Amino acid sequence: MIPTVGFNMRKVTKGNVTIKLWDLGGQPRFRSMWERYCRAVSAIVYVVDAADPDNLSISRSELHDLLSKPSLSGIPLLLLGNKIDKPEALSKQALTDDMGLKSITDREVCCFMISCKNSTNIDSVIDWLVKHSKSKS
């Protein structure tokens, strides 16, 4: 799997719910666009590399900066710790601590540990998104 450059959009349908997913690049040059794509959404999904703890301080800072935007107030947050298939991946508790999730009190916050490579917990992510979707098809 390669990092997203720019953005991609796709739709996922489960039952009577269709979810539109915007995959936004995490590189510094794309971060200024994040807020634009997060306005009026049902949930913010923030993906971090759970096997790369050296970059978590930057990820934490960027996440908290994004969530501080008034236009995004109250939108539920789903943090995904990816690459749990790697032996060096952090535990869920370590990731939630390192990302400062306990300090986020103005919205619902959830965290799943996933592996995109092995499709681990992807069904749980989709179920959470369906539960939090505003528009049902």
C-alpha positions as protocol buffer text, in pm:
chain_id: "A"
residue {
  index: 1
  type: MET
  ca { x: 0 y: 0 z: 0 }
}
residue {
  index: 2
  type: ILE
  ca { x: 139 y: 341 z: -97 }
}
residue {
  index: 3
  type: PRO
  ca { x: 61 y: 675 z: 70 }
}
residue {
  index: 4
  type: THR
  ca { x: -215 y: 888 z: -76 }
}
residue {
  index: 5
  type: VAL
  ca { x: -91 y: 1182 z: -282 }
}
residue {
  index: 6
  type: GLY
  ca { x: -358 y: 1450 z: -297 }
}
residue {
  index: 7
  type: PHE
  ca { x: -694 y: 1287 z: -240 }
}
residue {
  index: 8
  type: ASN
  ca { x: -910 y: 998 z: -355 }
}
residue {
  index: 9
  type: MET
  ca { x: -1284 y: 947 z: -317 }
}
residue {
  index: 10
  type: ARG
  ca { x: -1479 y: 624 z: -316 }
}
residue {
  index: 11
  type: LYS
  ca { x: -1819 y: 503 z: -206 }
}
residue {
  index: 12
  type: VAL
  ca { x: -1881 y: 200 z: 13 }
}
residue {
  index: 13
  type: THR
  ca { x: -2230 y: 51 z: 47 }
}
residue {
  index: 14
  type: LYS
  ca { x: -2337 y: -170 z: 334 }
}
residue {
  index: 15
  type: GLY
  ca { x: -2703 y: -261 z: 355 }
}
residue {
  index: 16
  type: ASN
  ca { x: -2908 y: 51 z: 289 }
}
residue {
  index: 17
  type: VAL
  ca { x: -2624 y: 291 z: 370 }
}
residue {
  index: 18
  type: THR
  ca { x: -2379 y: 436 z: 121 }
}
residue {
  index: 19
  type: ILE
  ca { x: -2073 y: 604 z: 268 }
}
residue {
  index: 20
  type: LYS
  ca { x: -1863 y: 850 z: 72 }
}
residue {
  index: 21
  type: LEU
  ca { x: -1498 y: 828 z: 182 }
}
residue {
  index: 22
  type: TRP
  ca { x: -1242 y: 1098 z: 114 }
}
residue {
  index: 23
  type: ASP
  ca { x: -885 y: 971 z: 147 }
}
residue {
  index: 24
  type: LEU
  ca { x: -669 y: 1279 z: 202 }
}
residue {
  index: 25
  type: GLY
  ca { x: -291 y: 1279 z: 176 }
}
residue {
  index: 26
  type: GLY
  ca { x: -102 y: 1324 z: 501 }
}
residue {
  index: 27
  type: GLN
  ca { x: 203 y: 1496 z: 358 }
}
residue {
  index: 28
  type: PRO
  ca { x: 262 y: 1851 z: 490 }
}
residue {
  index: 29
  type: ARG
  ca { x: 164 y: 2017 z: 161 }
}
residue {
  index: 30
  type: PHE
  ca { x: -189 y: 1866 z: 180 }
}
residue {
  index: 31
  type: ARG
  ca { x: -266 y: 1932 z: 547 }
}
residue {
  index: 32
  type: SER
  ca { x: -402 y: 2281 z: 486 }
}
residue {
  index: 33
  type: MET
  ca { x: -683 y: 2121 z: 279 }
}
residue {
  index: 34
  type: TRP
  ca { x: -800 y: 1881 z: 549 }
}
residue {
  index: 35
  type: GLU
  ca { x: -1047 y: 2118 z: 713 }
}
residue {
  index: 36
  type: ARG
  ca { x: -1219 y: 2189 z: 380 }
}
residue {
  index: 37
  type: TYR
  ca { x: -1295 y: 1821 z: 325 }
}
residue {
  index: 38
  type: CYS
  ca { x: -1401 y: 1760 z: 686 }
}
residue {
  index: 39
  type: ARG
  ca { x: -1679 y: 2020 z: 702 }
}
residue {
  index: 40
  type: ALA
  ca { x: -2033 y: 1878 z: 721 }
}
residue {
  index: 41
  type: VAL
  ca { x: -1914 y: 1518 z: 740 }
}
residue {
  index: 42
  type: SER
  ca { x: -2063 y: 1248 z: 962 }
}
residue {
  index: 43
  type: ALA
  ca { x: -1724 y: 1149 z: 1106 }
}
residue {
  index: 44
  type: ILE
  ca { x: -1354 y: 1224 z: 1084 }
}
residue {
  index: 45
  type: VAL
  ca { x: -1139 y: 915 z: 1033 }
}
residue {
  index: 46
  type: TYR
  ca { x: -773 y: 977 z: 1117 }
}
residue {
  index: 47
  type: VAL
  ca { x: -526 y: 701 z: 1026 }
}
residue {
  index: 48
  type: VAL
  ca { x: -182 y: 671 z: 1183 }
}
residue {
  index: 49
  type: ASP
  ca { x: 98 y: 419 z: 1139 }
}
residue {
  index: 50
  type: ALA
  ca { x: 95 y: 230 z: 1469 }
}
residue {
  index: 51
  type: ALA
  ca { x: 433 y: 77 z: 1380 }
}
residue {
  index: 52
  type: ASP
  ca { x: 605 y: 417 z: 1348 }
}
residue {
  index: 53
  type: PRO
  ca { x: 604 y: 575 z: 1695 }
}
residue {
  index: 54
  type: ASP
  ca { x: 863 y: 835 z: 1589 }
}
residue {
  index: 55
  type: ASN
  ca { x: 600 y: 1019 z: 1383 }
}
residue {
  index: 56
  type: LEU
  ca { x: 321 y: 1009 z: 1643 }
}
residue {
  index: 57
  type: SER
  ca { x: 408 y: 1345 z: 1798 }
}
residue {
  index: 58
  type: ILE
  ca { x: 358 y: 1512 z: 1459 }
}
residue {
  index: 59
  type: SER
  ca { x: 38 y: 1312 z: 1401 }
}
residue {
  index: 60
  type: ARG
  ca { x: -91 y: 1409 z: 1744 }
}
residue {
  index: 61
  type: SER
  ca { x: -18 y: 1776 z: 1685 }
}
residue {
  index: 62
  type: GLU
  ca { x: -184 y: 1774 z: 1342 }
}
residue {
  index: 63
  type: LEU
  ca { x: -490 y: 1588 z: 1473 }
}
residue {
  index: 64
  type: HIS
  ca { x: -543 y: 1826 z: 1764 }
}
residue {
  index: 65
  type: ASP
  ca { x: -490 y: 2126 z: 1534 }
}
residue {
  index: 66
  type: LEU
  ca { x: -754 y: 1989 z: 1296 }
}
residue {
  index: 67
  type: LEU
  ca { x: -1002 y: 1921 z: 1576 }
}
residue {
  index: 68
  type: SER
  ca { x: -958 y: 2275 z: 1711 }
}
residue {
  index: 69
  type: LYS
  ca { x: -1122 y: 2422 z: 1400 }
}
residue {
  index: 70
  type: PRO
  ca { x: -1464 y: 2567 z: 1493 }
}
residue {
  index: 71
  type: SER
  ca { x: -1620 y: 2431 z: 1173 }
}
residue {
  index: 72
  type: LEU
  ca { x: -1540 y: 2075 z: 1287 }
}
residue {
  index: 73
  type: SER
  ca { x: -1672 y: 2106 z: 1642 }
}
residue {
  index: 74
  type: GLY
  ca { x: -1856 y: 1800 z: 1767 }
}
residue {
  index: 75
  type: ILE
  ca { x: -1790 y: 1578 z: 1465 }
}
residue {
  index: 76
  type: PRO
  ca { x: -1716 y: 1222 z: 1590 }
}
residue {
  index: 77
  type: LEU
  ca { x: -1355 y: 1105 z: 1558 }
}
residue {
  index: 78
  type: LEU
  ca { x: -1243 y: 756 z: 1463 }
}
residue {
  index: 79
  type: LEU
  ca { x: -870 y: 704 z: 1508 }
}
residue {
  index: 80
  type: LEU
  ca { x: -727 y: 405 z: 1321 }
}
residue {
  index: 81
  type: GLY
  ca { x: -393 y: 259 z: 1420 }
}
residue {
  index: 82
  type: ASN
  ca { x: -280 y: 85 z: 1102 }
}
residue {
  index: 83
  type: LYS
  ca { x: -8 y: -177 z: 1045 }
}
residue {
  index: 84
  type: ILE
  ca { x: -83 y: -390 z: 1350 }
}
residue {
  index: 85
  type: ASP
  ca { x: 50 y: -682 z: 1145 }
}
residue {
  index: 86
  type: LYS
  ca { x: 400 y: -552 z: 1224 }
}
residue {
  index: 87
  type: PRO
  ca { x: 562 y: -673 z: 1548 }
}
residue {
  index: 88
  type: GLU
  ca { x: 670 y: -321 z: 1645 }
}
residue {
  index: 89
  type: ALA
  ca { x: 313 y: -185 z: 1633 }
}
residue {
  index: 90
  type: LEU
  ca { x: 192 y: -8 z: 1946 }
}
residue {
  index: 91
  type: SER
  ca { x: -91 y: -141 z: 2157 }
}
residue {
  index: 92
  type: LYS
  ca { x: -428 y: 35 z: 2145 }
}
residue {
  index: 93
  type: GLN
  ca { x: -368 y: 180 z: 2493 }
}
residue {
  index: 94
  type: ALA
  ca { x: -24 y: 312 z: 2398 }
}
residue {
  index: 95
  type: LEU
  ca { x: -161 y: 466 z: 2078 }
}
residue {
  index: 96
  type: THR
  ca { x: -456 y: 636 z: 2249 }
}
residue {
  index: 97
  type: ASP
  ca { x: -220 y: 770 z: 2517 }
}
residue {
  index: 98
  type: ASP
  ca { x: 38 y: 893 z: 2264 }
}
residue {
  index: 99
  type: MET
  ca { x: -232 y: 1059 z: 2052 }
}
residue {
  index: 100
  type: GLY
  ca { x: -385 y: 1235 z: 2353 }
}
residue {
  index: 101
  type: LEU
  ca { x: -734 y: 1102 z: 2294 }
}
residue {
  index: 102
  type: LYS
  ca { x: -840 y: 1141 z: 2659 }
}
residue {
  index: 103
  type: SER
  ca { x: -801 y: 1519 z: 2626 }
}
residue {
  index: 104
  type: ILE
  ca { x: -1061 y: 1530 z: 2346 }
}
residue {
  index: 105
  type: THR
  ca { x: -1389 y: 1593 z: 2527 }
}
residue {
  index: 106
  type: ASP
  ca { x: -1601 y: 1787 z: 2276 }
}
residue {
  index: 107
  type: ARG
  ca { x: -1696 y: 1488 z: 2059 }
}
residue {
  index: 108
  type: GLU
  ca { x: -1729 y: 1112 z: 2052 }
}
residue {
  index: 109
  type: VAL
  ca { x: -1390 y: 944 z: 2010 }
}
residue {
  index: 110
  type: CYS
  ca { x: -1325 y: 584 z: 1911 }
}
residue {
  index: 111
  type: CYS
  ca { x: -1007 y: 393 z: 1823 }
}
residue {
  index: 112
  type: PHE
  ca { x: -961 y: 72 z: 1629 }
}
residue {
  index: 113
  type: MET
  ca { x: -636 y: -107 z: 1561 }
}
residue {
  index: 114
  type: ILE
  ca { x: -631 y: -230 z: 1201 }
}
residue {
  index: 115
  type: SER
  ca { x: -421 y: -384 z: 930 }
}
residue {
  index: 116
  type: CYS
  ca { x: -508 y: -271 z: 580 }
}
residue {
  index: 117
  type: LYS
  ca { x: -265 y: -531 z: 450 }
}
residue {
  index: 118
  type: ASN
  ca { x: -449 y: -819 z: 620 }
}
residue {
  index: 119
  type: SER
  ca { x: -796 y: -653 z: 636 }
}
residue {
  index: 120
  type: THR
  ca { x: -791 y: -688 z: 1016 }
}
residue {
  index: 121
  type: ASN
  ca { x: -1085 y: -505 z: 1183 }
}
residue {
  index: 122
  type: ILE
  ca { x: -1195 y: -338 z: 859 }
}
residue {
  index: 123
  type: ASP
  ca { x: -1549 y: -473 z: 910 }
}
residue {
  index: 124
  type: SER
  ca { x: -1559 y: -306 z: 1253 }
}
residue {
  index: 125
  type: VAL
  ca { x: -1455 y: 23 z: 1094 }
}
residue {
  index: 126
  type: ILE
  ca { x: -1729 y: -1 z: 830 }
}
residue {
  index: 127
  type: ASP
  ca { x: -1988 y: -90 z: 1097 }
}
residue {
  index: 128
  type: TRP
  ca { x: -1884 y: 215 z: 1303 }
}
residue {
  index: 129
  type: LEU
  ca { x: -1907 y: 439 z: 998 }
}
residue {
  index: 130
  type: VAL
  ca { x: -2251 y: 303 z: 905 }
}
residue {
  index: 131
  type: LYS
  ca { x: -2370 y: 366 z: 1262 }
}
residue {
  index: 132
  type: HIS
  ca { x: -2246 y: 725 z: 1244 }
}
residue {
  index: 133
  type: SER
  ca { x: -2362 y: 804 z: 891 }
}
residue {
  index: 134
  type: LYS
  ca { x: -2615 y: 1085 z: 855 }
}
residue {
  index: 135
  type: SER
  ca { x: -2751 y: 993 z: 512 }
}
residue {
  index: 136
  type: LYS
  ca { x: -2907 y: 659 z: 439 }
}
residue {
  index: 137
  type: SER
  ca { x: -2962 y: 562 z: 76 }
}
